[in-house]
Structures are given as C-alpha cells and as structure tokens.
Amino acid sequence: MQLKSTTTSYGTVAVVLHWLSALLILGMIPLGFLMQRADEGTQLLLYRMHVAVGAVVLLLTLARVTWKLFDTRVLPVPGLAGVHVWGMIGIHGLLYLGLLALLVSGVILNVQSGLIEVIQGSSIEAIPDLSGFTARAAHGNLARIYIGLLIAHIGGVIVHQVRYGHVLVRMGIGTRQPAAAISESGADGDEIERHR
C-alpha cells in the first residue's frame, strides 16, 4: 500500500487516519455515557479521558481534512448507483460536520461550566452540574445524531461489501479479489456490468 490514495483505493495515510479516528470515536461514545453515571472519583478520571481523547480526535480530524486536500480522490465503487453515491457523499460529509460540532460543543461546555479547570486540576471543586448548560444539551443530542450517522455509515459499508465484495479492501482490510482488480483497472467492461 502506498502513502497516497489512488482512484481505486485509499493510501496508507488515509487508512491509518481513518481507523485510528474510528477506534477513538467508538471508544469515546460509551465513555461519554459511562461518565455521567459513575461515582465522583471515577467520574473525574473518565472526564479527563474523554477530554484527552476528544483533543486527539480533533487533531486527527484536522489532519484528515488537510490530507484530503492534497490526496488523490478515490472514486466510488464501480457499478454503484447514483443515489448510493450521493448517500455515501452525504453521510461522509455529515460525519465530518457532526464530529466537528461535537468537538466544538464539548469545548464550549468545558469552558462555560468551569469543568476544564477541574479536569486540569487547577480547581479543587467538585465536578459542576452540567445539566443547566445549553452546550451540554447540544453535545448530548449531537452524540445521539452522530451514533445514528455511524450506524448508517457502517450499514452502508456492509451492504456494499455484500453486493460488490471488495469495499473493505479499499480501506486496507483483506486482499483484493481478482474480479475487483479487473473491474477497477477498466480492463473488462463486462465485469463492471456484473457488479451493477
């Protein structure tokens, strides 16, 4: 796998940034719900972890967006219907926007509530009650919407993997099937038609 993407598959940089972000985001979701129900001592640790991981996800997201500006654009899976292409583009765009909105609302909540000072240890006060902050409601609602977007994204990947058989290969999982390699090279137009 090469560093930069090609028109048929993602390069090493895009793949590593994607999967690292995915793992951290999937870890943050249960952490966000757990920290609301934990006892005070554990809660502070979980808040610290959530904020630290959120900061890393923000940096990874900025790196991903920047890399996309310079990387080769990967074309949709051969044979993918127009409505599915637009759905894929829409979901990806909403995932980026949703993630940035989550990160911004989290930062605003931390600053407005004074939680950041408790997390950093510069305040000896207990974790403040966050329920009265608009940013808290926004962050919680955005998290639920984002979970829905993730489910749609994963569902779309599964459907396209079953239909076309080589979708995950483009993201570095598995090995390329001969039929997929032929169809992506454009050497056999009939193969592309069979995938429709």
DRENVEX-888505 format. One record per residue (C-alpha): residue in one letter; x, y, z. Coordinates in steps of 0.02 Angstrom, whole numbers, padded with zeros to 5 digits, always signed. Last residue first. Example, Ala and Ser with C-alpha at 12.3 -4.5 7.8 and 13.67 -1.06 7.14 Angstrom:
BEGIN
S+00684-00053+00357;A+00615-00225+00390;
This chain:
BEGIN
R-01218-00172-00553;H-01067-00285-00515;R-01094-00387-00674;E-01085-00225-00776;I-00913-00188-00708;E-00855-00361-00757;D-00924-00336-00933;G-00816-00179-00951;D-00658-00284-00933;A-00490-00196-00925;G-00556-00048-00827;S-00422-00073-00694;E-00556-00067-00561;S-00656-00207-00644;I-00504-00319-00660;A-00447-00290-00481;A-00622-00321-00417;A-00635-00483-00514;P-00465-00540-00448;Q-00514-00507-00267;R-00408-00379-00174;T-00349-00434-00005;G-00424-00401+00165;I-00447-00236+00258;G-00349-00084+00197;M-00491+00038+00166;R-00511-00004-00019;V-00510-00187+00032;L-00666-00152+00134;V-00768-00118-00024;H-00714-00275-00116;G-00864-00392-00119;Y-00983-00289-00226;R-01153-00329-00153;V-01101-00394+00019;Q-00969-00258+00042;H-01094-00128-00019;V-01223-00180+00110;I-01092-00190+00249;V-01019-00019+00206;G-01193+00058+00201;G-01236-00016+00371;I-01073+00052+00443;H-01113+00226+00378;A-01295+00221+00432;I-01244+00159+00606;L-01112+00297+00615;L-01242+00427+00564;G-01361+00366+00700;I-01220+00374+00829;Y-01186+00552+00770;I-01367+00600+00800;R-01354+00532+00978;A-01191+00625+01008;L-01265+00785+00935;N-01407+00774+01060;G-01288+00753+01206;H-01172+00893+01149;A-01318+01011+01116;A-01394+00976+01287;R-01225+01007+01370;A-01194+01164+01264;T-01359+01234+01327;F-01293+01222+01506;G-01410+01185+01650;S-01372+00999+01659;L-01185+01022+01683;D-01182+01012+01872;P-01001+01053+01914;I-00870+00919+01950;A-00814+00950+02128;E-00706+01100+02171;I-00518+01082+02192;S-00482+01189+02040;S-00319+01192+01942;G-00328+01003+01924;Q-00340+01005+01734;I-00508+00916+01741;V-00574+01036+01874;E-00517+01186+01772;I-00594+01113+01614;L-00759+01089+01704;G-00777+01277+01726;S-00953+01264+01654;Q-00927+01384+01510;V-00754+01318+01463;N-00793+01132+01466;L-00962+01157+01382;I-00886+01263+01243;V-00751+01132+01212;G-00879+00992+01204;S-00992+01092+01088;V-00844+01121+00972;L-00794+00937+00972;L-00972+00878+00941;A-00995+01005+00800;L-00830+00948+00721;L-00888+00768+00730;G-01057+00808+00658;L-00980+00905+00514;Y-00860+00762+00472;L-00995+00628+00488;L-01117+00737+00391;G-00996+00749+00245;H-00966+00562+00245;I-01152+00527+00254;G-01188+00646+00110;I-01051+00576-00002;M-01111+00398+00029;G-01293+00446+00000;W-01246+00537-00160;V-01153+00381-00222;H-01299+00271-00168;V-01422+00379-00265;G-01310+00369-00418;A-01299+00179-00418;L-01132+00097-00375;G-01068-00001-00525;P-00884+00031-00489;V-00858+00081-00306;P-00848+00270-00292;L-00688+00358-00349;V-00546+00392-00228;R-00488+00572-00238;T-00297+00584-00237;D-00230+00666-00079;F-00186+00850-00058;L-00350+00923+00008;K-00396+00757+00089;W-00237+00769+00196;T-00298+00933+00272;V-00468+00857+00315;R-00386+00703+00390;A-00259+00805+00490;L-00397+00917+00559;T-00494+00761+00606;L-00340+00683+00687;L-00311+00842+00789;L-00493+00845+00845;V-00488+00658+00884;V-00334+00688+00994;A-00424+00827+01088;G-00577+00716+01110;V-00465+00577+01179;A-00400+00697+01310;V-00574+00764+01350;H-00649+00590+01369;M-00501+00527+01472;R-00511+00675+01591;Y-00700+00653+01606;L-00674+00468+01643;L-00547+00506+01780;L-00664+00637+01856;Q-00809+00515+01852;T-00711+00378+01940;G-00691+00486+02094;E-00869+00556+02084;D-00961+00392+02058;A-01000+00348+01877;R-01167+00379+01791;Q-01123+00526+01678;M-00950+00455+01645;L-01024+00297+01571;F-01121+00387+01432;G-00970+00483+01367;L-00857+00331+01388;P-00978+00227+01284;I-00958+00352+01140;M-00774+00394+01165;G-00713+00218+01124;L-00801+00214+00955;I-00727+00386+00920;L-00552+00327+00966;L-00564+00170+00859;A-00637+00265+00711;S-00505+00402+00719;L-00366+00272+00717;W-00453+00181+00575;H-00474+00336+00466;L-00302+00414+00500;V-00216+00247+00463;V-00315+00221+00303;A-00290+00399+00239;V-00102+00391+00271;T-00083+00216+00198;G-00171+00255+00035;Y-00355+00234-00005;S-00410+00130-00153;T-00474+00142-00332;T-00431+00321-00387;T-00265+00304-00297;S-00227+00357-00119;K-00059+00421-00061;L+00060+00328+00055;Q+00069+00169-00048;M+00000+00000+00000;
